[in-house]
Amino acid sequence: MTEAWEASVEAKIQDAVQRGEFDNLPGMGKPIPGRGAPYDEAWWIKSFLEREALPSDLLLPTSLQLRRRIEQVPDEVRDLPTEQSVRDFVGQLNAQIVAWLRFPDDGPRVAVRPVNTEDVVRRWRAERARPEVTTTVTEAAAVLPPARRSWWRRWRRRG
């Protein structure tokens, strides 16, 4: 039974080769990706993220995604045109945070608090009032205060 099935499949493959259906396939003549590399159980999700050009942050639990978004708030609101748009952005983020606080998922318990809208607006105003100055990297390092350590570095030092 299986020999008849194998013969049928082989005949169909040979017919397709003769018709040229296997000519000029994408990837022809290229090595198989990942060949010779150690086995990775998450190969399929990594290839999906790469193929779809999605950020790897999507794999993080909601609490860590929210923490990362909170850290990125100053960069995200920097180019917003009006104070109202800054308030709307922070309001939407705070709504997501409150929704997560009400019904947390199974991810790690990380302290996540709503963002203070007035602080963000105050920083946004101060940055808009500051004149644009082009400086070199070394000049900027001498003028700017040292960057705050991120929350996870402080947390790791405790242990």
C-alpha positions as a printed Julia matrix, in Angstrom:
159×3 Matrix{Float64}:
  0.0    0.0     0.0
  2.67   2.51    0.98
  4.82   1.55   -2.04
  1.96   2.43   -4.4
  1.48   5.76   -2.6
  5.22   6.54   -2.72
  5.3    5.66   -6.44
  2.34   7.96   -7.09
  3.97  10.85   -5.23
  7.31  10.29   -6.97
  5.57  10.27  -10.37
  3.86  13.6    -9.6
  7.17  15.11   -8.51
  8.9   13.96  -11.7
  6.06  15.4   -13.83
  6.39  18.76  -12.03
 10.18  18.77  -12.56
  9.7   18.1   -16.28
  7.16  20.92  -16.54
  9.69  23.25  -14.83
  7.59  24.04  -11.78
 10.65  23.79   -9.5
 12.76  26.18  -11.58
 13.64  29.62  -10.16
 12.18  29.04   -6.71
 13.06  31.65   -4.07
 16.08  30.57   -2.05
 17.36  28.26   -4.78
 21.09  27.73   -4.44
 21.2   29.35   -0.99
 22.05  27.44    2.18
 19.24  26.48    4.5
 19.05  29.07    7.29
 20.09  27.77   10.69
 21.72  24.64    9.3
 24.56  23.61   11.59
 23.4   25.9    14.42
 22.31  24.42   17.77
 18.61  23.63   18.07
 16.49  26.47   19.39
 12.98  25.67   20.62
 11.76  29.18   19.84
 13.08  29.24   16.26
  9.61  29.62   14.78
  8.65  32.69   16.84
 12.02  34.34   16.2
 11.68  33.77   12.47
  8.1   35.11   12.55
  9.18  38.3    14.34
 12.04  38.78   11.9
  9.92  38.06    8.82
  7.1   40.39    9.92
  9.54  43.06   11.23
  7.89  43.06   14.65
  9.67  44.2    17.81
 10.72  41.51   20.26
  8.99  43.5    23.03
  5.78  41.74   22.02
  7.08  38.61   23.75
  7.35  40.36   27.11
  4.59  40.07   29.7
  2.23  43.03   29.95
  3.8   44.4    33.13
  7.25  44.62   31.52
  5.82  46.08   28.32
  4.16  48.81   30.38
  7.38  49.5    32.3
  9.27  49.84   29.04
  6.63  52.21   27.64
  6.82  54.31   30.82
 10.59  54.6    30.41
 10.14  55.67   26.8
  7.5   58.35   27.49
  9.92  61.33   27.26
 11.18  60.15   23.87
  7.68  59.47   22.57
  6.17  62.82   23.57
  9.17  64.89   22.47
  7.88  65.41   18.92
  4.19  65.83   19.75
  2.96  69.23   18.53
  0.63  70.38   21.33
  0.21  70.08   25.06
 -3.18  68.47   24.55
 -1.64  65.73   22.4
  0.9   65.06   25.19
 -1.94  64.85   27.73
 -3.9   62.52   25.43
 -0.87  60.25   24.97
 -0.23  60.02   28.72
 -3.96  59.53   29.35
 -4.08  56.56   26.98
 -0.99  55.04   28.6
 -2.46  55.55   32.07
 -5.71  53.9    30.93
 -3.72  50.83   29.84
 -1.85  50.79   33.16
 -5.05  51.05   35.21
 -6.65  48.28   33.14
 -3.65  46.05   33.84
 -3.7   46.92   37.55
 -7.37  45.89   37.75
 -6.85  42.57   35.98
 -3.15  41.62   36.01
 -2.03  38.72   33.86
  0.16  35.8    34.91
  3.39  37.68   34.27
  5.87  38.8    36.89
  4.67  41.19   39.58
  6.49  44.38   38.68
  5.55  47.69   40.27
  3.75  49.71   37.62
  2.15  53.03   38.5
  0.29  55.51   36.32
  2.43  58.29   34.86
  2.09  61.76   36.36
  0.67  63.81   33.5
  1.74  67.15   34.94
  5.38  66.03   35.25
  5.43  64.86   31.64
  3.84  68.11   30.43
  6.28  70.17   32.51
  9.27  68.31   31.01
  7.76  68.62   27.52
  7.37  72.41   27.95
 10.91  72.78   29.3
 12.32  70.82   26.37
 10.33  72.87   23.85
 11.52  76.14   25.46
 15.16  75.05   25.33
 16.82  76.33   22.11
 18.1   73.8    19.65
 21.87  73.64   19.93
 24.02  71.37   17.87
 26.86  69.98   19.92
 29.3   67.17   19.6
 28.94  64.04   21.64
 31.74  64.98   24.04
 30.25  68.44   24.63
 26.85  66.9    25.3
 28.38  64.43   27.76
 29.99  67.3    29.66
 26.75  69.33   29.83
 24.1   66.69   30.44
 23.61  65.15   33.88
 24.43  61.45   34.16
 21.63  59.21   32.97
 19.47  57.6    35.63
 19.96  53.92   36.08
 17.08  51.89   34.85
 14.86  50.14   37.39
 16.13  46.67   36.58
 19.77  47.55   37.32
 18.83  48.89   40.72
 16.74  45.79   41.34
 19.6   43.45   40.37
 22.01  45.16   42.76
 19.73  44.39   45.72
 20.03  40.63   45.29
